[in-house]
């Protein structure tokens, strides 16, 4: 019986061989080498934050896939929805010039939804609009959302009869803003320039509405909130975009 037990134990000891920890670790390392090599060959992907939060959208056109802005330019449409700074002003002027040279017989339409912008940059676009319209190209401006501050001058500067607004658009006339800082002499100079900008803005609105400088100045003493109907009474715009009429035209 004892011999039988010994034989069984011997068989068990031979059947269940001791596992080498070193051998197992080496096997695992060898098996992991191809995975590591494969991972090294794969490109590293990191999430990066873009400066512009707008996701570019592509559309299919008869000219092939292109961005929304480029597709709209084919129909001579410009969208202004950002704060009007130097970059926006230069881009808009370039688009206006390109469209005016492409076909001097067709109108250009600007959809405007701006609530901020420096007066200098807005007047840059304003001067370009006047230059192009003096060549016989009409520029239609359609206000939507909210048009406030200096950008409202662009709404008034469209071609007569083609200055429009969406039914729910809000139009706000206000004086130009400015932050005064520095020495007393510098503050005095900046105050003079701010006053000049305010008078210039009143003169621009008076020019396009047909109102006197004094009458128009009363609307800019404080913020003036207007509906499209009130803007029409002021002769700031000429009419409303009839959504039902657009649907019928389709």
C-alpha positions as CSV (number, residue, x, y, z in Angstrom):
1,X,0.0,0.0,0.0
2,X,2.8,2.3,0.9
3,X,4.6,1.5,-2.4
4,X,1.4,2.2,-4.3
5,X,1.1,5.5,-2.5
6,X,4.7,6.4,-3.4
7,X,4.2,5.5,-7.0
8,X,1.1,7.7,-7.1
9,X,2.9,10.6,-5.5
10,X,5.8,10.2,-7.9
11,X,3.4,10.2,-10.8
12,X,1.7,13.3,-9.5
13,X,5.0,15.0,-8.9
14,X,6.1,14.2,-12.5
15,X,2.7,15.2,-13.9
16,X,2.5,18.5,-12.1
17,X,5.9,20.0,-12.9
18,X,6.9,23.2,-11.0
19,X,6.2,26.3,-13.0
20,X,9.2,28.6,-13.6
21,X,8.3,32.2,-12.8
22,X,11.2,33.5,-14.8
23,X,10.2,31.5,-17.8
24,X,6.6,32.8,-17.6
25,X,7.7,36.4,-17.4
26,X,10.0,35.9,-20.4
27,X,7.2,34.3,-22.4
28,X,4.9,37.2,-21.6
29,X,7.6,39.7,-22.6
30,X,8.2,37.9,-25.9
31,X,4.4,37.9,-26.6
32,X,4.2,41.5,-25.8
33,X,7.0,42.6,-28.2
34,X,4.9,42.4,-31.3
35,X,2.1,44.4,-29.7
36,X,4.6,47.1,-28.6
37,X,6.1,47.2,-32.1
38,X,2.6,47.5,-33.6
39,X,1.7,50.2,-31.2
40,X,4.9,52.1,-32.1
41,X,4.0,51.9,-35.7
42,X,0.6,53.4,-35.1
43,X,0.5,57.3,-35.3
44,X,-0.1,59.1,-32.0
45,X,-3.4,60.8,-32.0
46,X,-3.9,63.7,-29.6
47,X,-6.9,65.9,-29.1
48,X,-6.2,69.5,-29.9
49,X,-8.3,72.5,-29.2
50,X,-8.9,74.6,-32.3
51,X,-8.9,78.4,-32.1
52,X,-12.1,78.5,-34.0
53,X,-15.0,76.6,-32.4
54,X,-17.0,76.5,-35.7
55,X,-17.0,73.0,-37.3
56,X,-16.5,73.3,-41.1
57,X,-19.4,71.8,-43.0
58,X,-19.1,70.6,-46.5
59,X,-21.9,70.5,-49.1
60,X,-22.1,68.9,-52.5
61,X,-22.5,71.3,-55.4
62,X,-22.3,71.1,-59.2
63,X,-18.7,72.2,-58.8
64,X,-17.9,69.4,-56.3
65,X,-17.8,69.3,-52.5
66,X,-16.9,72.6,-50.9
67,X,-17.4,74.6,-47.7
68,X,-20.7,76.3,-46.9
69,X,-19.2,79.8,-47.3
70,X,-17.8,79.0,-50.7
71,X,-21.0,77.4,-51.8
72,X,-23.0,80.5,-50.8
73,X,-20.5,82.7,-52.7
74,X,-21.5,80.9,-55.9
75,X,-25.0,82.4,-55.4
76,X,-23.4,85.8,-54.5
77,X,-24.4,85.5,-50.9
78,X,-22.1,86.7,-48.0
79,X,-22.9,85.8,-44.4
80,X,-21.7,88.2,-41.7
81,X,-22.2,86.7,-38.2
82,X,-18.9,87.4,-36.4
83,X,-17.7,90.4,-34.5
84,X,-16.4,92.7,-37.2
85,X,-12.7,93.1,-36.7
86,X,-9.8,93.6,-39.1
87,X,-9.8,90.0,-40.4
88,X,-13.6,90.0,-41.0
89,X,-13.4,93.4,-42.7
90,X,-10.6,92.4,-45.0
91,X,-12.3,89.0,-45.9
92,X,-15.7,90.7,-46.6
93,X,-14.1,93.4,-48.8
94,X,-12.2,90.8,-50.8
95,X,-15.5,88.8,-51.3
96,X,-17.3,91.9,-52.4
97,X,-14.6,92.9,-54.8
98,X,-14.4,89.3,-56.3
99,X,-18.2,89.1,-56.8
100,X,-18.4,92.6,-58.3
101,X,-15.7,91.7,-60.9
102,X,-17.2,88.3,-61.6
103,X,-20.5,89.7,-62.8
104,X,-21.1,93.4,-62.7
105,X,-24.8,92.9,-63.7
106,X,-25.9,90.8,-60.7
107,X,-26.8,91.9,-57.2
108,X,-24.8,90.8,-54.1
109,X,-26.7,89.9,-51.0
110,X,-25.4,90.2,-47.4
111,X,-27.1,88.4,-44.5
112,X,-26.2,90.4,-41.4
113,X,-26.3,89.1,-37.8
114,X,-23.8,91.2,-35.9
115,X,-23.9,92.7,-32.4
116,X,-20.4,94.0,-32.2
117,X,-17.6,95.5,-34.2
118,X,-15.1,98.4,-34.2
119,X,-16.4,101.4,-36.0
120,X,-13.2,101.6,-38.1
121,X,-13.6,98.1,-39.4
122,X,-17.3,98.6,-40.1
123,X,-16.5,101.7,-42.0
124,X,-14.0,99.8,-44.0
125,X,-16.8,97.5,-45.3
126,X,-19.0,100.5,-45.6
127,X,-16.6,102.3,-47.9
128,X,-16.2,99.2,-50.0
129,X,-20.0,98.8,-50.4
130,X,-20.2,102.4,-51.6
131,X,-17.4,101.9,-54.0
132,X,-18.9,98.8,-55.5
133,X,-22.4,100.3,-55.7
134,X,-21.0,103.3,-57.5
135,X,-20.0,100.8,-60.2
136,X,-23.6,99.8,-60.7
137,X,-23.6,96.6,-58.6
138,X,-26.5,96.7,-56.1
139,X,-25.9,95.2,-52.6
140,X,-28.9,93.9,-50.8
141,X,-28.6,93.6,-47.0
142,X,-30.8,91.4,-44.9
143,X,-30.8,91.8,-41.2
144,X,-31.5,88.7,-39.1
145,X,-31.2,87.8,-35.4
146,X,-29.9,91.0,-33.9
147,X,-28.0,93.9,-35.6
148,X,-26.6,96.3,-33.0
149,X,-24.1,99.1,-32.7
150,X,-21.8,100.1,-35.7
151,X,-22.8,97.0,-37.8
152,X,-26.3,98.6,-38.1
153,X,-24.7,101.1,-40.5
154,X,-24.2,98.3,-43.0
155,X,-27.9,97.5,-42.9
156,X,-28.7,101.1,-43.7
157,X,-26.1,101.3,-46.5
158,X,-27.7,98.7,-48.8
159,X,-29.2,99.6,-52.1
160,X,-32.5,101.5,-51.8
161,X,-35.4,99.1,-51.9
162,X,-33.2,96.2,-51.1
163,X,-32.6,96.8,-47.4
164,X,-34.6,94.0,-45.7
165,X,-35.0,92.3,-42.3
166,X,-36.3,89.0,-41.1
167,X,-39.6,89.2,-39.2
168,X,-38.0,88.6,-35.7
169,X,-34.9,90.7,-36.3
170,X,-34.0,93.3,-33.6
171,X,-32.1,96.4,-34.6
172,X,-30.3,98.4,-31.9
173,X,-28.8,101.9,-32.5
174,X,-26.2,102.9,-29.9
175,X,-23.2,105.2,-29.5
176,X,-19.7,103.7,-30.1
177,X,-18.0,102.4,-27.0
178,X,-14.5,103.3,-25.8
179,X,-12.3,102.7,-22.9
180,X,-10.2,105.7,-21.8
181,X,-6.9,105.2,-20.1
182,X,-3.4,106.7,-19.8
183,X,-2.3,110.2,-18.9
184,X,-4.7,113.1,-18.7
185,X,-3.5,114.3,-22.1
186,X,-4.1,110.9,-23.7
187,X,-7.5,110.6,-22.1
188,X,-8.4,114.0,-23.6
189,X,-7.2,112.9,-27.1
190,X,-9.1,109.6,-26.8
191,X,-12.3,111.5,-25.7
192,X,-12.1,113.7,-28.8
193,X,-11.7,110.7,-31.1
194,X,-14.6,109.0,-29.4
195,X,-16.8,112.1,-29.9
196,X,-15.7,112.2,-33.5
197,X,-16.8,108.6,-34.0
198,X,-20.2,109.3,-32.4
199,X,-20.8,112.2,-34.8
200,X,-19.6,110.2,-37.7
201,X,-22.1,107.4,-36.9
202,X,-24.9,109.9,-36.6
203,X,-23.9,111.4,-40.0
204,X,-23.9,108.0,-41.7
205,X,-27.4,107.1,-40.4
206,X,-28.7,110.6,-41.4
207,X,-27.3,110.1,-44.9
208,X,-29.0,106.7,-45.5
209,X,-32.3,107.5,-43.8
210,X,-32.8,111.0,-45.1
211,X,-33.2,112.4,-41.6
212,X,-31.5,115.5,-40.4
213,X,-28.4,115.2,-38.2
214,X,-30.3,116.6,-35.2
215,X,-33.2,114.2,-35.6
216,X,-31.0,111.2,-36.1
217,X,-28.8,112.2,-33.1
218,X,-31.8,111.8,-30.8
219,X,-32.0,108.1,-31.6
220,X,-28.3,107.7,-30.6
221,X,-28.3,109.6,-27.3
222,X,-29.3,106.3,-25.6
223,X,-29.7,102.8,-26.9
224,X,-32.7,102.5,-29.3
225,X,-34.3,99.1,-29.7
226,X,-36.3,98.7,-32.8
227,X,-38.5,96.1,-34.5
228,X,-38.4,95.8,-38.3
229,X,-41.6,97.8,-38.5
230,X,-40.1,100.6,-36.4
231,X,-36.9,100.5,-38.5
232,X,-39.0,100.9,-41.6
233,X,-40.7,104.0,-40.1
234,X,-37.2,105.5,-39.6
235,X,-36.3,104.6,-43.2
236,X,-33.5,102.4,-41.9
237,X,-34.7,99.5,-43.9
238,X,-37.2,99.2,-46.8
239,X,-39.2,96.0,-46.0
240,X,-39.5,92.6,-44.5
241,X,-38.6,89.2,-45.9
242,X,-41.9,87.5,-46.4
243,X,-41.2,83.9,-45.5
244,X,-44.6,82.7,-46.9
245,X,-43.7,84.4,-50.2
246,X,-40.4,82.7,-50.3
247,X,-42.1,79.3,-49.8
248,X,-44.5,80.0,-52.6
249,X,-41.7,81.0,-54.9
250,X,-40.1,77.6,-54.4
